[in-house]
Amino acid sequence: MTAMAGAAVLLLAALLIGRATAADVEARLDRDSVPAGEGANLTLRISGGRAGRPEIPEVANLIVQPNGQSQQMQIINGTTTVSVIYQYAVGSHTPGDYQIPAINVTVDGQKLVTQPLKLKVLAAGAGQPPAGVPPNAGGPQPVGDGEGDAGGKRFGFLTISPVAKDRKYVYVGEIAPVCIQAWIPADARAQLRSGIQPEGKAFTLHHVSERPQQTYQIKDGKRYLVVTWFGGISATKAGNYPASLSVDATVAVRDTSTPKPRRRMGGPFNDPFFDSFFDDMSVPMIQKNVTLKSDDQEIEVRPLPTAARPNGFTGAVGDFTIDAWEMPAAWQTGEPQQIDARLSGSGNFALMNTPDLTPADAWKVYPSKGEFTAGDNASFSGSKRFQFSAMPRKGGAQDVALTFSFFNPNAGAYETITSPVKKIHVTGPDIADDKPAALPPATEPAKKMEDGKLVAQHQTMSPQTSLVPLVSRPAFIPLLAAGGALCLLGLVLARVRVRLRDPQRSARVACDRATRLALLAANRCAATSDVAGFFAAARLAIQQQLGALWNQPAQAITLAEILTRIPDDSPVARFFREADRQAYSHPNTGNIPPQWRTLLANALACLTNIAR
């Protein structure tokens, strides 16, 4: 069991290591410039390991104040990322250009360095520029009071829009690029608890970007933190279907029903100019687990046309070109060699199969797998390399090319591209086409007749066989009872076998047997008036019992050992003293007095009390 548990722990550790993300440290400012007397928010995010509290380098006239620590876990596309986020308020009394040096952080023994950051402190009367990209942090005061947003979108919402604005439909098998945006109130704090999922079964989501973009935008008079992903949706069935996406999140918004507590003048830097920056942080928050969902919008899915469909079309939808391809110049009929080809473009690379060799009747092509290399974060564009083997069937000089057919959704038509022609030479005789050998026509077996009647092929399935289920037959219950009795007997025998093989029981049985033999020898010596033999046999009987009790060899137990464990006036001690006295005195061949027998009986009875 221990070995199995260890193997399970190792397997679990291997799976966790395989799913873990690499260590990463990132530092960001929520804005590039602030007026003198106000502060920017510095966020330091440490992901993928354990790290100590970072130390921010000191910069002359620049004030850096710690403003809390939080932890975030994201599960996107099956990958779990745990991050520790440190918040700092950064500002200065003196206008000028400041640079925050690179911050050194050690994560699991690995030294990581952030990029230097620049902050411009403007004159005190200058207006504050718009905020930049804070990672999972509250932004500046939103425009408007937000009281009209108390409905279902108070905690945020999701939007989905096609990247290509010129088409309002998609084709079956096409991956249509979409832009997915989560709109979260700028004064809220949010944490995603799941990846983005389609609400219905009509569409499938592909290639969602792992690192979303974050910006601030104003919508309907309110300021939002907008998290943007790029991905693609596809459908396998034509028709009009509603498309909607959702993501689970934990969002904390400000409780506008509670009056804002005022901070004492001076703020964290003991200066009034930071009061306005930190007042909003003391407002109570309402936290809730929500599902941000986009509004349903109907998307038309058109079928691929059947007219003018090329014979080599295998389902690829997009726009592709043949970049390069290589093949040997010398061949031998019947001997396969490898061909290397690379196609690039944009579209559904998953449905792209190996290009065709032309002329097709001169080659036998073996199946292969392609290797895809993404050209963008969403994997809409890129290249796919095919390495496959082919065998020439015909000898002589040949002109060979690659052809590939696909459906171009932008043009709404099928296209076939052809590579540049390569001249090769094939030696050896032509090989006939592999045609399966013709099978003889099936004939019905002759029917056996007996006395003009058909003979049944399976006698046991004749009409005379009973069709009553086994459980309904009278013999079923006795058979079931006999089986249960045999099982019970097996359990009893197994228990008896375990008891018989118990080492403690075996030792106890051997001790009792040796004790009985010693007492029988003592009785025979008493009958023959052999005093020395009587005490030797009786002493051995008592030693056997004491050895079993004290887990010691019987012959090693002496009077000295007994006196350390048993009182001096006990029958056992008195019998051993009498036995020693008789052993060291002159031989006595007289009768065995009754008091010796009584002393032996009392000693054995005393051993019984000691065992209890």
C-alpha positions in Angstrom: 0.0 0.0 0.0 2.9 2.4 0.8 4.4 1.8 -2.7 1.1 2.5 -4.3 0.6 5.7 -2.4 4.1 6.9 -3.3 3.4 6.2 -6.9 0.2 8.1 -6.8 2.0 11.1 -5.2 4.6 11.1 -7.9 2.0 10.9 -10.6 0.0 13.8 -9.0 3.2 15.9 -8.8 4.1 15.2 -12.4 0.6 16.3 -13.5 0.8 19.5 -11.4 4.2 20.3 -12.8 3.0 19.7 -16.3 0.1 22.1 -15.8 2.0 24.8 -13.9 3.0 28.1 -15.6 6.5 29.6 -15.7 7.5 32.2 -13.1 6.8 35.7 -14.2 7.1 39.2 -12.6 5.4 42.3 -14.0 5.2 45.9 -12.8 2.7 48.4 -14.1 1.6 52.0 -13.5 -2.1 52.8 -14.0 -1.0 56.1 -15.7 2.1 57.7 -17.1 1.7 61.1 -15.4 0.0 62.7 -12.4 -0.3 66.2 -11.2 1.9 67.1 -8.2 -0.2 66.4 -5.1 -1.8 63.2 -6.5 -0.6 59.6 -6.8 -0.5 56.8 -9.3 -1.1 53.2 -8.6 1.9 50.8 -9.0 0.9 47.1 -9.3 3.6 44.4 -9.0 2.3 41.0 -10.0 4.3 37.8 -9.2 3.1 34.6 -10.8 4.2 31.0 -11.0 6.0 30.5 -7.7 6.7 31.7 -4.2 8.6 34.9 -3.5 9.4 37.2 -0.6 8.1 40.7 -0.2 9.8 42.8 -2.9 11.9 45.9 -2.1 11.1 49.0 -4.2 14.3 51.0 -4.9 14.4 54.5 -3.5 14.3 57.5 -5.8 15.0 61.0 -4.7 11.8 63.1 -4.2 9.6 60.1 -5.1 7.2 58.7 -2.5 6.3 55.0 -2.6 3.8 53.8 -0.1 2.6 50.1 0.2 -1.1 49.9 -0.2 -2.0 46.2 0.4 -1.5 42.8 -0.9 -3.8 40.3 -2.6 -3.8 36.9 -4.2 -5.4 35.9 -7.5 -6.0 32.5 -9.2 -7.1 32.2 -12.8 -8.1 29.0 -14.7 -8.1 29.7 -18.4 -8.2 26.8 -21.0 -7.3 24.3 -18.3 -4.2 26.2 -17.1 -4.1 27.4 -13.5 -2.2 30.6 -12.7 -1.7 31.8 -9.1 -0.5 35.4 -8.6 0.4 37.5 -5.7 -0.3 41.2 -6.3 1.3 44.1 -4.4 -0.2 47.6 -4.6 1.8 50.8 -4.0 0.8 54.5 -4.2 3.5 56.5 -6.0 3.6 60.3 -6.1 5.8 63.3 -5.4 5.6 66.9 -4.2 8.1 68.1 -6.9 7.2 68.2 -10.6 9.5 66.4 -13.0 10.3 63.2 -14.8 11.0 60.2 -12.5 12.1 56.7 -13.3 11.3 53.7 -11.1 14.3 51.4 -11.5 14.0 47.7 -12.3 12.6 45.7 -9.3 14.5 42.5 -8.4 12.4 39.6 -7.2 13.5 36.0 -6.4 10.8 33.5 -7.2 11.6 29.9 -6.1 15.4 30.6 -6.2 15.2 32.2 -9.7 16.1 35.9 -9.9 13.6 37.9 -12.1 13.7 41.6 -13.0 10.9 43.9 -14.0 11.2 46.6 -16.7 11.9 50.2 -15.4 8.9 52.5 -15.3 8.6 56.2 -16.0 6.3 58.6 -14.2 5.9 62.3 -15.0 4.8 64.5 -12.2 3.1 67.7 -13.6 2.5 71.0 -12.0 -0.1 71.1 -9.3 -2.7 72.9 -11.4 -2.5 70.5 -14.4 -5.3 68.2 -15.2 -4.9 64.5 -14.5 -4.5 62.3 -17.7 -6.7 59.3 -18.3 -5.6 56.1 -16.5 -3.8 53.4 -18.4 -3.9 49.6 -17.8 -4.1 48.5 -14.1 -4.1 44.7 -13.7 -7.1 43.8 -11.5 -7.1 47.0 -9.5 -9.6 49.8 -8.9 -9.2 52.7 -11.2 -9.9 56.4 -10.8 -13.3 57.9 -9.9 -15.8 56.9 -12.6 -17.7 59.4 -14.6 -21.2 59.9 -13.1 -22.6 58.6 -9.9 -23.6 55.2 -11.3 -26.9 55.1 -9.4 -28.7 54.2 -12.6 -26.7 51.0 -13.0 -28.3 49.1 -10.2 -29.7 46.5 -12.5 -28.2 43.3 -13.8 -25.1 45.0 -15.2 -24.1 46.7 -12.0 -21.3 44.1 -11.5 -20.3 44.2 -15.2 -21.2 42.5 -18.5 -19.7 40.8 -21.6 -19.8 41.8 -25.2 -18.9 39.9 -28.4 -18.3 41.5 -31.8 -16.9 40.1 -35.1 -13.5 41.3 -36.1 -14.5 41.4 -39.8 -17.2 44.1 -40.1 -17.9 43.5 -43.8 -19.7 40.1 -43.4 -22.8 39.4 -41.2 -22.6 35.6 -41.7 -20.1 32.7 -41.5 -19.7 29.4 -43.3 -19.8 25.9 -41.8 -16.3 25.0 -40.7 -15.1 28.6 -40.8 -13.4 30.0 -37.6 -14.7 33.6 -37.5 -12.5 36.0 -35.5 -14.3 37.7 -32.7 -13.5 40.3 -30.1 -14.6 39.4 -26.5 -14.7 42.2 -23.9 -15.6 42.1 -20.2 -16.8 45.5 -19.0 -16.2 45.9 -15.2 -16.9 49.2 -13.3 -13.7 51.2 -13.0 -14.1 51.5 -9.2 -14.7 47.7 -8.7 -12.3 44.9 -8.2 -12.7 41.7 -10.1 -11.3 38.2 -10.3 -12.1 35.7 -13.0 -13.1 32.2 -11.8 -13.4 30.4 -15.2 -12.5 30.6 -18.8 -14.9 32.0 -21.4 -17.5 29.5 -22.5 -20.3 29.6 -25.2 -23.8 29.5 -23.7 -25.4 27.4 -26.4 -24.4 24.2 -28.3 -24.5 25.7 -31.8 -21.0 27.3 -31.7 -17.6 26.2 -30.5 -15.0 28.7 -29.2 -11.4 28.4 -30.4 -8.0 30.0 -29.7 -8.9 32.4 -26.9 -5.9 34.6 -26.2 -4.2 33.7 -22.8 -3.1 37.3 -22.0 -6.0 39.7 -22.4 -5.6 43.4 -23.0 -6.8 45.8 -20.4 -7.9 49.4 -21.0 -10.2 52.1 -19.5 -13.2 53.2 -21.6 -16.3 55.3 -21.1 -19.6 53.7 -22.1 -23.1 55.3 -21.5 -21.5 58.0 -19.4 -19.7 55.5 -17.0 -16.1 54.5 -16.8 -15.2 50.8 -17.2 -12.1 48.6 -17.0 -12.3 46.7 -20.3 -10.6 43.3 -20.5 -10.3 42.2 -24.2 -9.7 38.8 -25.5 -9.5 37.7 -29.2 -10.8 34.3 -30.2 -12.8 32.5 -32.9 -16.2 30.8 -33.1 -17.2 28.1 -35.5 -20.3 26.1 -36.3 -20.8 22.6 -37.8 -24.5 23.0 -38.9 -26.1 25.6 -41.2 -28.9 27.8 -39.9 -29.6 30.9 -37.8 -28.4 30.5 -34.2 -28.1 32.9 -31.2 -24.5 33.4 -30.1 -23.7 34.3 -26.5 -20.6 33.9 -24.3 -20.2 33.9 -20.5 -17.5 33.9 -17.8 -17.7 33.4 -14.1 -16.1 36.1 -11.9 -16.0 37.5 -8.4 -16.7 41.3 -8.5 -16.7 43.7 -5.6 -18.4 47.1 -6.2 -18.7 50.1 -4.0 -21.7 50.3 -1.6 -23.1 53.6 -2.6 -25.8 53.3 0.1 -23.2 53.8 2.9 -21.8 57.3 3.5 -18.2 57.7 2.6 -16.0 57.9 5.8 -13.6 60.8 5.7 -9.9 60.2 6.3 -7.9 62.5 8.5 -6.1 65.2 6.6 -2.7 64.2 5.4 -3.2 60.8 3.9 -0.6 58.1 4.1 2.2 60.6 3.3 1.1 63.0 6.0 0.2 65.5 3.3 -3.2 66.8 2.2 -2.6 66.2 -1.6 -3.1 62.4 -1.2 -6.5 62.7 0.5 -8.5 62.6 -2.6 -6.6 59.6 -3.9 -7.2 57.4 -0.9 -10.7 58.6 0.2 -12.3 56.2 -2.3 -10.4 53.2 -0.9 -12.1 53.4 2.4 -15.7 53.0 0.9 -17.3 49.6 1.8 -17.5 47.1 -1.0 -20.2 44.6 -1.9 -18.7 41.3 -3.2 -20.7 38.8 -5.3 -20.0 35.8 -7.5 -21.6 36.6 -10.8 -21.7 35.3 -14.4 -20.9 38.0 -16.9 -22.9 37.2 -20.0 -23.1 38.8 -23.5 -26.5 39.6 -25.1 -27.7 37.0 -27.6 -27.1 38.0 -31.2 -28.2 35.9 -34.1 -25.6 34.7 -36.5 -26.3 33.2 -39.9 -24.3 30.0 -40.6 -24.3 29.2 -44.4 -23.5 25.8 -45.8 -20.6 25.2 -48.1 -21.8 25.2 -51.7 -21.9 21.8 -53.4 -21.5 23.2 -56.9 -18.0 23.3 -58.3 -16.6 21.5 -55.3 -13.1 20.2 -56.2 -12.4 16.5 -55.8 -9.4 17.3 -53.6 -11.4 19.4 -51.1 -11.2 17.9 -47.5 -12.8 20.7 -45.5 -10.2 23.5 -45.2 -11.9 26.9 -44.9 -9.8 30.0 -45.2 -7.2 31.6 -47.5 -3.9 29.7 -48.0 -0.8 29.6 -50.2 2.0 27.0 -50.7 5.1 28.6 -49.4 7.7 26.0 -50.2 8.1 22.2 -50.8 11.0 19.9 -51.2 11.3 16.4 -52.7 14.3 14.2 -53.8 15.2 14.4 -57.5 16.0 10.7 -57.9 13.4 7.9 -57.1 13.0 4.2 -57.5 9.6 2.6 -58.2 8.2 0.8 -55.2 10.5 2.6 -52.7 8.9 5.5 -50.6 10.7 8.7 -49.8 9.8 11.8 -47.8 8.4 15.0 -49.1 8.4 18.2 -47.1 5.8 21.0 -47.8 4.7 24.2 -45.9 1.4 26.0 -46.4 0.6 29.4 -44.8 -2.4 31.7 -44.6 -5.4 32.2 -42.3 -8.3 30.0 -41.5 -9.2 26.7 -40.0 -5.8 24.9 -40.0 -7.3 22.0 -38.0 -9.2 20.9 -41.2 -6.2 21.2 -43.4 -4.9 17.9 -44.8 -1.8 16.9 -46.7 -1.7 18.5 -50.2 -2.1 16.1 -53.2 0.7 15.0 -55.5 0.0 15.3 -59.3 -0.3 13.4 -61.4 -2.2 11.4 -58.7 -2.2 8.1 -60.6 1.6 8.0 -60.6 1.9 8.1 -56.8 0.9 6.2 -53.7 0.8 8.7 -50.8 1.0 7.6 -47.1 -0.8 9.4 -44.3 1.0 11.9 -42.1 0.5 14.6 -39.5 1.1 18.3 -39.9 2.9 20.7 -37.5 1.2 24.0 -37.1 3.0 27.3 -36.2 0.8 30.2 -35.1 1.4 33.6 -36.6 -0.7 35.6 -34.1 -1.9 35.2 -30.5 -5.3 33.9 -31.6 -3.9 31.3 -34.1 -6.0 32.6 -37.0 -2.9 32.9 -39.2 0.2 30.9 -39.4 1.8 28.1 -41.3 1.5 24.3 -41.3 4.3 22.0 -42.3 3.6 18.5 -43.7 6.1 15.7 -43.9 4.8 12.7 -45.7 6.0 9.7 -47.6 5.2 8.8 -51.2 6.0 5.9 -53.5 6.2 6.3 -57.3 4.3 3.8 -59.4 5.7 4.8 -62.8 9.3 5.1 -64.1 10.9 7.7 -66.2 11.2 11.5 -66.2 8.2 13.2 -64.6 6.9 16.7 -63.8 5.5 16.7 -60.2 3.6 19.4 -58.4 1.5 19.8 -55.3 -2.2 20.9 -55.4 -4.4 22.0 -52.5 -8.1 22.9 -52.6 -10.0 25.0 -50.0 -13.0 27.2 -49.6 -12.3 30.9 -49.4 -15.1 32.5 -47.3 -14.2 36.0 -48.3 -14.7 35.2 -52.0 -17.5 32.7 -51.3 -15.9 30.1 -53.7 -13.6 27.1 -53.9 -10.0 27.7 -54.9 -7.2 25.3 -55.9 -3.6 26.3 -55.7 -0.7 24.6 -57.4 3.0 24.6 -56.4 5.8 25.2 -58.9 6.6 22.1 -60.9 9.7 19.9 -60.0 11.4 17.6 -62.5 12.4 14.2 -61.1 13.6 10.9 -62.6 12.2 7.6 -61.5 14.1 4.3 -62.3 12.5 0.9 -62.3 9.5 -0.7 -64.0 6.0 0.5 -63.6 3.9 -0.9 -60.8 0.4 -2.1 -61.4 -2.4 -0.7 -59.4 -3.2 -2.4 -56.2 -6.6 -4.0 -56.8 -8.1 -6.4 -54.4 -8.4 -10.0 -55.5 -11.8 -11.0 -56.7 -13.6 -13.2 -54.1 -15.6 -16.2 -55.3 -19.4 -15.7 -55.2 -21.0 -16.7 -52.0 -23.1 -19.9 -52.2 -25.8 -20.9 -49.8 -24.9 -24.1 -47.9 -26.9 -27.2 -48.7 -29.7 -27.9 -46.4 -29.6 -31.3 -44.5 -32.8 -33.3 -44.8 -33.8 -36.3 -42.7 -37.0 -38.2 -43.6 -38.1 -35.2 -45.7 -37.7 -32.7 -42.8 -35.0 -30.1 -42.1 -32.5 -31.1 -39.6 -31.9 -28.4 -36.9 -28.3 -27.1 -36.8 -28.5 -26.5 -33.1 -30.4 -29.3 -31.3 -30.3 -27.5 -28.0 -32.4 -24.7 -29.5 -35.1 -27.1 -30.7 -38.7 -26.4 -29.6 -38.4 -29.0 -26.9 -35.9 -26.8 -25.0 -37.4 -24.9 -22.0 -37.5 -21.2 -22.3 -38.2 -20.6 -18.6 -35.6 -18.2 -17.1 -33.1 -19.7 -14.7 -34.3 -17.5 -11.8 -37.8 -18.9 -12.2 -36.8 -22.6 -12.1 -37.3 -24.6 -8.9 -33.6 -25.5 -8.7 -32.4 -21.9 -8.6 -33.0 -21.2 -4.9 -31.3 -24.4 -3.7 -28.3 -23.7 -6.0 -28.2 -20.1 -4.7 -28.3 -21.4 -1.0 -25.6 -23.9 -1.8 -23.4 -21.2 -3.3 -23.9 -19.0 -0.2 -23.1 -21.9 2.1 -19.9 -22.6 0.2 -18.9 -18.9 0.4 -19.6 -18.9 4.2 -17.6 -22.1 4.6 -14.7 -20.6 2.6 -14.7 -17.6 5.0 -14.7 -19.8 8.1 -11.8 -21.9 6.7 -9.9 -18.8 5.8 -10.3 -17.5 9.4 -9.2 -20.9 10.8 -6.2 -20.9 8.5 -5.2 -17.5 9.7 -5.5 -18.5 13.3 -3.4 -21.6 12.8 -0.7 -19.6 11.1 -0.6 -16.9 13.9 3.0 -16.9 15.2 1.9 -15.8 18.7 -0.6 -18.7 18.9 2.0 -21.1 17.7 4.4 -20.0 20.3 1.7 -20.3 23.0 0.8 -23.8 22.0 4.5 -24.9 22.0 4.9 -23.4 25.5 1.9 -25.2 26.8 3.0 -28.4 25.3 6.6 -28.1 26.8 5.0 -27.3 30.2 2.8 -30.4 30.1 5.8 -32.6 29.2 7.9 -31.2 32.0 5.1 -31.7 34.5 4.6 -35.3 33.3 8.4 -35.9 33.8 8.1 -34.4 37.3 5.3 -36.8 38.2 7.3 -39.8 37.0 10.3 -38.7 39.0 8.1 -38.3 42.1 6.8 -41.8 41.6 10.3 -43.2 41.5 11.5 -41.0 44.4 14.0 -39.1 42.2 14.2 -35.8 44.0 16.8 -34.2 41.7 14.8 -35.2 38.6 11.6 -33.9 40.2 13.0 -30.4 40.9 14.7 -30.2 37.5 11.5 -31.1 35.6 9.3 -28.8 37.8 11.8 -25.9 37.4 11.7 -26.4 33.6 7.9 -26.2 33.6 7.9 -22.9 35.6 10.7 -21.5 33.3 8.6 -22.3 30.2 5.7 -20.2 31.6 7.9 -17.3 32.7 9.8 -17.3 29.4 6.5 -16.9 27.5 5.4 -14.1 29.9 8.7 -12.2 29.8 9.7 -12.9 26.2 12.9 -14.5 27.3 14.6 -17.9 26.7 13.3 -20.4 29.4 16.7 -21.8 30.3 18.1 -18.2 31.0 15.6 -17.5 33.8 17.2 -17.9 37.3 16.4 -17.1 40.9 18.1 -13.8 40.6 16.0 -12.8 37.6 12.8 -13.9 39.4 13.6 -11.8 42.5 13.9 -8.7 40.3 10.3 -9.2 39.0 8.4 -11.2 41.7 8.2 -10.6 45.5 10.6 -12.6 47.6 7.9 -14.5 49.5 6.0 -15.6 46.4 5.6 -19.4 45.8 7.7 -19.2 42.6 10.6 -17.7 44.5 10.3 -20.2 47.3 10.2 -23.1 44.9 13.3 -22.0 43.1 15.2 -21.6 46.4 14.2 -25.1 47.4 15.2 -26.4 43.9 18.6 -24.7 44.2 19.1 -26.1 47.7 18.3 -29.6 46.6 20.6 -29.2 43.5 23.6 -28.2 45.5 23.1 -30.7 48.4 23.9 -34.3 48.5 21.7 -36.5 46.4 18.4 -37.3 48.1 16.7 -40.4 47.0 14.0 -40.5 49.6 10.3 -39.9 49.1 8.9 -36.6 47.7 7.2 -35.0 50.7 3.6 -33.6 50.1 4.8 -30.0 50.9 7.0 -30.0 47.7 4.0 -31.0 45.6 1.9 -28.3 47.3 4.7 -25.7 46.7 4.8 -26.6 43.0 1.0 -26.3 42.7 1.1 -22.9 44.4 3.9 -21.7 42.1 1.9 -22.7 39.0 -1.2 -21.0 40.4 0.9 -17.9 41.0 2.0 -17.9 37.4 -1.6 -17.8 36.3 -2.2 -14.7 38.5 0.9 -13.0 36.9 -0.4 -13.8 33.4 -3.7 -12.0 34.2 
